[in-house]
Amino acid sequence: MPPSVDHVRSVTEAYLARHPGERDSLTLLFAALAGAGAPTSRKTYPAHVTCSAILIDGDRRVLHIAHKASGKLLAPGGHNEPADQRLRDAALRELHEETGIPPSAVTPLCGFEDVPLDIDVHAIDANPSKKEPAHHHVDFRWAFQLGAEHAAVTLQEEEVDGYEWRAFASAASPTVRAKLALLT
């Protein structure tokens, strides 16, 4: 069963308790939560929830992958699936699917076990081939620490072109970069 509206709402409220100034930026998320559709369904428009994994290694670097669809260097992530019971589960599944790194090789970053590091709202262009209108993704970005003994990165060739480890100060997302800078 996919994450419930109550789960998405409680995670969002826990996040906003840490970042109250971001409430206005999540207007589309609150509209999706109040709507008739499931907020984690890829067919819920004009906005739906996605999840990403901010994977940190022992050298304080963040894993980025080159997504074929967008051509961008991003954190591993994507849409929720019916088997993802919690938002964090979707981030772990996507990490494993796109990089081959299993959930057993990572641990939630201390203090971020049940709260994402960041929530970002970004526009997605229309995709006529998938019959998708222009819409927004509300991306819940979960922070994980890579274990000392981890599996090598094995890319999902259908969706991913390559990967790169970047220092915190060079993380692709400005909001993630700012929040990583606050970590001790």
N, C-alpha and C positions, 0 to 999 in steps of 0.2 A: 504494500500500500504506500503510495507516495506521501511526502510530508503533508500534514494537515494544515489548514488555514491557521488553526490555533498554534501549531508548532512554528510556522513562519512568523506569525505575529509575536510570539514570545521571544524568539531569537532576535527579531527586529527591535523590540522594546529593550532587551538586554543590551544590544548594540547602542541604541540611542541613549541609554543611561550613561554610557561612556562618552558619547559624542552627541550631546543634545543639540548642538548647532547644525546638525545635518538633517534634522527632521523635515525641513522644507524641501530638501533635495530628493526625498523619498515619496513625494506626492503620488507618483505613478504606482508605486508599490502599494500604498494604502488604498488607492482606487482598485487595484487588482484584488486585494484582500476583501474589499467590500462587494466585488462583482460576483456574478453567478458562476463564472468559470473557475477552474482550479488554478491558483496562481503559479504553480510549477509546471503546468501544461504548456508545451511549445505552441499550442494552438490558441492560447489565451492572448487576446490583443486588446488594447494597444501595448501592453507590457506583460512580461512574465519573468519568473525567477530562473536564473542560472547559477551555477556554483563553480568556483575555481579553487585550486590548491596553490597557496603561496608556500613553496617548498624551500626551506632554508638548510644549507649544508653547514658543516663544522667551520668553514672559513667565512661565515656570514655573507654568503652569496645566495641569490634567488634563482631558481630554475625558470627559464623561459623557453617556450617552444615556438617554432615557426608554423603557424596554421596555414595550410594550403588555401582554405576558403577565403580568408581575409587577407592573406599575405603579410600579416602582422606577427610580431614577436610578442607573445602573451604568456601568461601563466596557464598551465594545463587546466582545462575546464570545459564546461558545456551544459547542456540541458539535463534536467532531472529525468529519471526513468521510473517506471512504476515500482520497481523493487527497492528504490532508495527511500528508506523510512524517515531519514532525517536529512537535512540540508548538507550536513558535514559528510554523510555517506555518499552523496552525489559527487562531492569534490574528490573524495578518496577513489571512487570508482573511475572517474574521469582521469585522475592522475595515473591509475594503473593501466587503463585502456590506451592512453596516449603515450605513455613513457615506459610501460612495463614494470614500473616500481610498485610492488605490492603494498597494501595497507600495513602489513606487518613490518615493513621497513621504515615506517615513519611513526612519530608520536605527535599529538597536538602540542603546539607551542604552549608552554606553561602560562596559565592565565587566559588562554584562548580555547579551552576545551569545548565550551558551549556557546562561544560568542565569536563571530567572524572578526578578523583583523580590519576588514574594510567592506563596505557595501557601495557599489558604484552603479550608476544608471547611465547607459550609453545607447545611442541610436544604432539601429540595424537597418540597412537598406532593404528595399523590397527584393524578393527573389521569386520572379514569375515562374521559374521552373518547378519550384516547390509550392506554388500558389500561396506565398507568404507576402502580406503587405509590409510596408515599412512599419517598424515597431521598435520597442525598447527592450533591452535586457536589464534586469535588476540583478547584478552579479554579487552574490555573497562570496567573499574571498576569505577562505579559511587558512590559517597559518599552521604549518607542520614543520617539525624538525626531522631531518633525515638521520637515520641511525648510523652509527659508526660502521657497521657491517651491512651494507645495502646492496641491492641488486643493481647491475649496470643499467643504464638507460637503453631501452629497446623501443624505438619509435614505431608508432602505428602508421605505416607507410601510406595508407589511404587518406589520412587527414593531416599528417605532420611531415614537414620537410627537413627539419633539423632542430637542434636545441643549443642553448647557451646558458652558462652560469654567469650571472651579473652581480656585482657588488651592490649592496643596499642603495647606495647613492646613484646607481645607474638603472634601478628597476624601471621597467617600461611605464608603469602607471604612476603619475605624480602623487595620487592620494596614497597608494601603497608605499611609495618612496618616503613620504612624509611620516607615515605611521611606523615604518621600519626604523627611521631615524630616532624615534622615541624609545626604542627597545634598549634595555641595558644588557 
